[in-house]
Amino acid sequence: PTPSSREPQTIAVLAGDKTPALLVLNRVSDQRLAVQPMQDLTALADGRALELWAISPGQAPRSLGLLAPGAITFITPRQPPRQGDTVAVSLEPPGGAPQGVPTGPIVLSGKVI
């Protein structure tokens, strides 16, 4: 049976080098994503913005949006991540990466399944 379009579908789990899964990326409709932290990420953010990126093989990272550190964030990216892409979270200045490319360290990442 195919999942209904209303049924959230987990497409990626993001973890850090020394941290277990901290973020789950769910597809909730064709274009809409729900990013769910497994715990409050305020300490990880440390006063900076958490920005979610999709990285397709051989292409530049593209921003999917900013995340709320302690709540589910719903985003509707222009180009959602596809199977095989890497999704990653970087620490950015408040308001997000100024040039549309990651400037801070990658703190979480995972593959889209």
N, C-alpha and C positions, 0 to 999 in steps of 0.2 A: 504493500500500500504506500502511496506517496503521501508525504506529510502535507497537511492542509496549509494554505497560505497564512493562516492565523497562528499556526503552531510555531513557537520560536524554535530555531534550529541552531545549535552551537556550531560555529564554523572555525573558531580558534580559541585556544587557551594560552594566555601569555604568562610567562614566568621570567624571573631574573636569573643572573648567574648563580646567586647563592640563595635565592628565594623560591619557594614552591609556587604553584599556580596562584596568581594574585588577581587575574582579570580574565573574564570570560566574554567572548565576543559572540553575540547571537544575532542571527538574521531573523527579523520579525515580519518582514514583508519583502517584496522584490527589491526595494531600494533602501529600506530602513534597517538600521542596526541598533541593537541595544548593547551597551558596554557595561558589564556588571562587575564591580570590584568584589573580591572575596573577603576583603577586610578594608577598613578605612585606610586610604592611601595618602592622607594628609601629611604624615611624617615623611613618606617617600618623596612627596612633592617638595617639601621643605621651603614653602613660600614661592615656588615656581609653578608655571602652568604645565599640566600633563597634556601632551599633544599626541594624538594617535596618527600613525602613518601606515600606508600600504606601500609595499615595495615589490613590484613585479620584476622578475628576472630580466636583467639587462636594461632596466629603466630607472629613472630618478625617483626617489621617494615622493609620494603625493600625500598631502595632509588630508585626513578624514575628519579632523575637528579636535576641539579641546574637550577634555574629560573633567567631570566633577569628581574629586578624590574620594568622596564618601557616599556617593549615590549612583544609581543607574543613570547613564547618559544615553539619550536617544539621538542618533545622528542620521542624516540622509545625505550621504556623499554623492557627488556627481558621478563618480566612478567607483562603485563598491569593490572591495577586494575580491579576487577570484581564487579558485583552488590553485594551490602552488605558490601563491604570493606569501611574503612574510608580512606580518603586521607587527608594529613596534610602537613603544611609547617612549618619547624623549622628554627631558626636562627643558622647558623653554622659558623665556621671559614672560611676565604677566601679559596676557593678550595673545600669546602664541609666537611662533617663529616669525621674525620680521621679514625675511625674504622668501618665505614659503618653502624653505629647506631646513632640515633639522640642524640646530646649532648646539644643542646641549647633548649630554650623554644619553645613550639608549639605556633605559632602566628595566624594560620588560619587552619580550618579543616572543613570537610564536608563528607557526605555519598555519595557513588556511587549509582546512581539510575538505 
